[in-house]
Amino acid sequence: MFTVVVILLLFASILLIGVILLQPGKGDLSPTFGGLTTQFGTMFGTQRTMDFLQKTTRVLIIIILLLSLFANKFLLKSGGTQEIKPVTQGAQIPKTVPTTPPIEVPKK
């Protein structure tokens, strides 16, 4: 089940990257990426295309968030994480604290 969630998460992430690259920016680099935005713009209208891409971006972000939370809960519930023990666990406590002699600074 965890593997399916991770595969869906990767697929949604790749789809999100593609949708973000289709959106025109300030420099309008859409012709660089195949000009798909202008093709959608002639088919649906420019404003409807922008609305569709923005809504798709929001939906994909929500899907990625929910899948990440589900994967995290699934991992914690299955005991997939190991308890991290401190390095000093099991070490003996010294009976006396060792002291070092003071360092003398030579005078000029």
C-alpha positions as CSV (number, residue, x, y, z in Angstrom):
1,M,0.0,0.0,0.0
2,F,2.8,2.3,0.9
3,T,4.4,1.7,-2.5
4,V,1.2,2.7,-4.3
5,V,1.0,5.9,-2.4
6,V,4.6,6.8,-3.3
7,I,4.0,6.0,-6.9
8,L,0.9,8.2,-6.9
9,L,2.9,10.9,-5.2
10,L,5.7,10.8,-7.8
11,F,3.1,10.9,-10.6
12,A,1.3,13.9,-9.1
13,S,4.6,15.7,-8.6
14,I,5.7,15.2,-12.3
15,L,2.2,16.3,-13.4
16,L,2.6,19.4,-11.2
17,I,5.9,20.3,-12.8
18,G,4.4,20.0,-16.2
19,V,1.4,22.2,-15.4
20,I,3.6,24.8,-13.8
21,L,5.8,24.9,-16.9
22,L,2.8,25.4,-19.1
23,Q,1.8,28.6,-17.3
24,P,3.1,31.7,-18.9
25,G,5.3,33.9,-16.8
26,K,6.3,37.5,-17.0
27,G,8.7,36.7,-19.9
28,D,6.1,34.3,-21.5
29,L,8.5,31.4,-22.3
30,S,5.6,29.2,-23.4
31,P,6.9,29.0,-27.0
32,T,10.1,27.5,-25.5
33,F,8.1,24.6,-24.0
34,G,6.3,23.8,-27.2
35,G,3.8,26.7,-27.2
36,L,1.1,24.5,-25.6
37,T,-0.4,27.5,-23.7
38,T,-1.1,29.3,-26.9
39,Q,-2.7,26.2,-28.4
40,F,-4.9,25.8,-25.4
41,G,-5.6,29.6,-25.6
42,T,-6.9,29.3,-29.1
43,M,-9.0,26.3,-28.2
44,F,-10.6,27.5,-24.9
45,G,-9.8,31.2,-24.8
46,T,-6.8,32.7,-23.0
47,Q,-8.6,33.5,-19.7
48,R,-10.3,30.1,-19.4
49,T,-6.9,28.4,-20.1
50,M,-5.2,30.4,-17.3
51,D,-8.1,29.6,-14.9
52,F,-7.9,25.9,-15.8
53,L,-4.1,25.8,-15.3
54,Q,-4.4,27.6,-11.9
55,K,-7.1,25.3,-10.7
56,T,-5.2,22.3,-11.8
57,T,-2.1,23.5,-10.0
58,R,-4.1,24.0,-6.8
59,V,-5.7,20.6,-7.0
60,L,-2.4,18.9,-7.6
61,I,-0.8,20.7,-4.7
62,I,-3.6,19.6,-2.4
63,I,-3.3,16.0,-3.7
64,I,0.4,16.0,-3.0
65,L,-0.1,17.4,0.5
66,L,-2.7,14.7,1.3
67,L,-0.7,11.9,-0.1
68,S,2.4,13.0,1.8
69,L,0.4,13.1,5.1
70,F,-1.1,9.7,4.3
71,A,2.3,8.2,3.6
72,N,3.7,9.7,6.8
73,K,0.8,8.3,8.9
74,F,1.1,4.9,7.1
75,L,4.8,4.8,7.8
76,L,4.4,5.6,11.4
77,K,1.5,3.2,12.0
78,S,3.4,0.3,10.4
79,G,6.4,0.7,12.7
80,G,8.6,1.5,9.8
81,T,10.6,4.0,11.8
82,Q,13.2,2.9,14.4
83,E,13.6,4.5,17.7
84,I,16.8,6.6,17.7
85,K,18.8,6.0,20.9
86,P,21.2,8.5,22.3
87,V,24.9,7.6,22.0
88,T,25.5,7.8,25.7
89,Q,22.8,5.2,26.5
90,G,24.4,2.4,28.5
91,A,27.6,4.3,29.1
92,Q,28.9,4.3,32.7
93,I,28.8,7.5,34.6
94,P,32.2,8.5,36.0
95,K,32.4,8.7,39.7
96,T,34.7,11.8,39.7
97,V,34.9,14.5,37.2
98,P,38.5,14.7,35.8
99,T,40.1,18.1,36.2
100,T,42.9,19.5,34.1
101,P,45.6,21.7,35.5
102,P,45.3,25.4,34.7
103,I,47.2,26.6,31.7
104,E,49.9,29.1,32.4
105,V,50.2,32.0,30.0
106,P,53.8,33.1,29.6
107,K,54.5,36.7,30.4
108,K,56.3,39.0,27.9
